[in-house]
Amino acid sequence: MSSASDFKEATFIVGRLVRISKRKAEIESEDEDGELSLLKFRLGDEMNIDISTIGEDVKAVIVDGKIGRITPIPGNPAGNHENSDA
C-alpha cells in the first residue's frame, strides 16, 4: 500500500525540442491561444536525451516539475510545427 506522499503529478507537453544545456531543456509549444511559447524545464535525475532529437517534434512527460521522459514524434502531425525539407 502506498502513502499519499508517493503521489507524483505528471503533465504531457507536445512541441519542438529547441535546446538542451546544463541539465535543462527548452521546448517550443503552442499555448492555449495558439501562440508559440518557449517552455524551460529541468531534466530529471539520470535523464539522458539523444542529441539528434533537437529540432524534432517531441512529447515530454513532466513529473513534479522536471522532465522524466522525452519521446520523438514520428512524422509531422497535422497542425504542428513546420519542419519541411521544401
Backbone torsions as a table, in degrees:
resi	resn	phi	psi	omega
1	MET	NA	131.1	-178.5
2	SER	-98.7	152.9	179.4
3	SER	-92.5	166.8	-179.4
4	ALA	-63.0	-24.8	-178.8
5	SER	-71.1	-14.8	178.9
6	ASP	-81.2	-10.0	-175.8
7	PHE	-65.9	133.0	176.0
8	LYS	-117.9	136.8	176.9
9	GLU	-91.4	127.9	-178.6
10	ALA	-120.8	142.1	177.3
11	THR	-132.8	147.6	177.8
12	PHE	-110.7	133.8	178.5
13	ILE	-123.6	133.1	174.8
14	VAL	-115.6	130.9	-180.0
15	GLY	-179.6	-165.8	-179.3
16	ARG	-103.8	126.1	177.5
17	LEU	-72.0	117.0	-174.1
18	VAL	-97.2	-43.4	-172.5
19	ARG	-154.8	148.2	172.5
20	ILE	-130.1	127.0	177.5
21	SER	-158.3	137.0	173.6
22	LYS	43.2	56.7	177.0
23	ARG	63.8	24.3	176.4
24	LYS	-130.5	153.9	176.8
25	ALA	-134.1	148.4	177.3
26	GLU	-120.0	129.5	-179.0
27	ILE	-124.4	127.9	176.9
28	GLU	-90.6	122.7	-175.5
29	SER	-140.5	156.1	176.9
30	GLU	-80.9	136.3	176.0
31	ASP	-87.3	-173.5	-176.2
32	GLU	-62.2	-25.6	-179.2
33	ASP	-91.5	3.3	-179.1
34	GLY	85.0	3.8	178.3
35	GLU	-85.7	142.2	176.4
36	LEU	-76.6	136.7	176.3
37	SER	-136.5	152.4	-179.2
38	LEU	-99.2	117.8	-178.7
39	LEU	-103.6	132.7	-178.8
40	LYS	-114.4	131.3	-178.7
41	PHE	-134.7	150.9	171.0
42	ARG	-82.0	149.6	176.2
43	LEU	-84.8	142.1	177.2
44	GLY	-66.6	166.0	179.1
45	ASP	-59.2	138.0	178.8
46	GLU	58.0	24.6	178.8
47	MET	-86.8	126.0	176.3
48	ASN	-120.7	140.2	179.7
49	ILE	-121.9	133.2	176.3
50	ASP	-68.3	122.1	-176.4
51	ILE	-61.2	-22.0	179.6
52	SER	-70.8	-11.4	178.4
53	THR	-83.1	-7.9	177.1
54	ILE	-63.1	129.5	-178.4
55	GLY	90.7	-5.9	-179.3
56	GLU	-97.5	157.4	172.5
57	ASP	-74.1	134.7	-176.8
58	VAL	-137.4	162.5	170.0
59	LYS	-116.7	123.9	-178.2
60	ALA	-113.0	139.3	174.4
61	VAL	-102.2	121.6	-179.6
62	ILE	-105.8	119.6	-179.3
63	VAL	-119.5	120.9	-179.4
64	ASP	50.7	42.4	175.1
65	GLY	83.0	0.1	179.2
66	LYS	-123.9	150.8	177.8
67	ILE	-71.7	124.7	177.9
68	GLY	-100.2	-28.3	-179.9
69	ARG	-159.3	142.4	172.8
70	ILE	-125.3	127.1	-179.6
71	THR	-122.2	124.1	175.9
72	PRO	-64.1	143.2	176.4
73	ILE	-96.5	118.3	-179.6
74	PRO	-66.0	140.1	-179.1
75	GLY	71.5	-164.4	179.5
76	ASN	-130.5	96.3	-177.5
77	PRO	-56.8	144.4	-179.2
78	ALA	-56.8	136.9	177.3
79	GLY	88.3	-7.6	178.0
80	ASN	-92.9	-173.3	-173.3
81	HIS	-55.4	150.2	178.7
82	GLU	-86.0	115.2	177.3
83	ASN	-131.1	57.6	-177.2
84	SER	-96.2	156.6	178.7
85	ASP	-91.7	2.9	-177.3
86	ALA	-74.9	NA	NA
